[in-house]
Amino acid sequence: MNCILHGLTTPNIERKNSLNQNILKFDLEDKFDYIMTNPPFGGKENKQIQQNFPVKLSATELLSLQLVMRRLKPNGKCGIVVPEGLLFGSGKFAEVKKELLEN
């Protein structure tokens, strides 16, 4: 509805699971200057999906964050809602946080 209200009557919208992509194989033309997103919280993905990511875990919010980090162009900007666990968690949460802060 928001697209229609803003004059986008024929948007290119695909219904798919964006986590079902190998994020290590994105080329520059697959990346964006800006990303704004509110990833799914509390979901779980299976081992097949997890194989697409450097930090393998089932939490959809952290898989989504890894996806966003790989889809940004160099010097790209992102607005994203992150779970509290990312900021204060340990284990795999800390691995993803480290990549976010360093890269």
C-alpha positions in Angstrom: 0.0 0.0 0.0 2.9 2.4 0.8 4.3 1.8 -2.7 1.0 2.7 -4.3 0.6 5.8 -2.1 4.0 7.0 -3.3 3.4 6.4 -7.0 5.2 3.0 -7.3 2.5 1.1 -9.0 4.7 -1.6 -10.5 7.5 -2.2 -7.9 9.9 -5.1 -8.4 9.1 -7.1 -5.3 10.2 -10.7 -5.0 8.8 -13.1 -2.3 11.7 -15.2 -1.1 13.9 -15.9 1.8 16.9 -13.6 1.4 18.8 -15.7 3.9 18.9 -18.5 1.3 21.8 -16.8 -0.5 25.5 -17.5 -0.1 26.6 -14.1 1.2 30.2 -14.8 0.6 29.7 -14.7 -3.2 28.2 -11.2 -3.7 29.7 -9.2 -6.4 29.8 -5.3 -6.3 26.7 -5.2 -8.5 24.8 -7.2 -5.8 25.6 -4.5 -3.2 23.8 -1.3 -2.2 24.8 2.2 -1.1 22.1 2.3 1.6 20.1 -0.3 3.4 17.3 0.3 5.9 15.8 -2.8 7.6 14.1 -4.3 10.6 15.2 -7.9 10.5 13.1 -10.8 11.8 13.6 -11.4 15.5 13.3 -14.8 17.2 13.2 -16.9 14.1 15.4 -19.9 13.5 16.9 -21.2 10.3 18.1 -24.7 9.5 21.7 -25.9 8.9 21.3 -25.7 5.1 20.7 -21.9 5.4 23.4 -21.5 8.0 26.0 -22.8 5.5 25.6 -19.5 3.6 27.2 -17.5 6.4 30.7 -17.1 8.0 29.2 -17.2 11.6 26.9 -20.2 11.5 23.9 -19.9 13.9 20.2 -20.4 13.7 19.1 -16.9 15.0 17.5 -15.0 12.1 18.4 -11.6 13.5 22.1 -12.4 13.4 22.0 -14.1 10.0 20.2 -11.0 8.7 22.8 -8.7 10.2 25.5 -10.7 8.5 23.6 -10.5 5.2 23.3 -6.7 5.5 27.0 -6.3 6.2 27.9 -8.2 3.1 25.3 -6.4 0.9 26.7 -2.9 1.6 29.1 -1.3 -0.8 32.3 0.1 0.6 31.4 3.2 2.6 27.7 2.2 2.4 25.4 3.2 5.2 22.8 1.2 7.0 20.0 1.8 9.4 19.1 -1.4 11.2 17.3 -2.5 14.3 19.6 -4.9 16.3 18.7 -7.1 19.2 20.0 -6.3 22.7 21.8 -9.7 22.7 24.1 -8.4 19.9 25.3 -5.7 22.2 25.8 -7.7 25.3 25.7 -11.4 24.3 28.6 -13.8 24.2 29.6 -16.7 21.9 28.2 -16.3 18.4 26.6 -13.0 19.2 30.0 -11.7 20.2 31.6 -13.0 16.9 29.0 -11.1 14.8 29.4 -8.0 17.0 33.2 -8.1 16.5 32.8 -8.3 12.7 30.3 -5.4 12.8 32.7 -3.2 14.9 35.9 -4.0 13.0 34.5 -4.0 9.4 
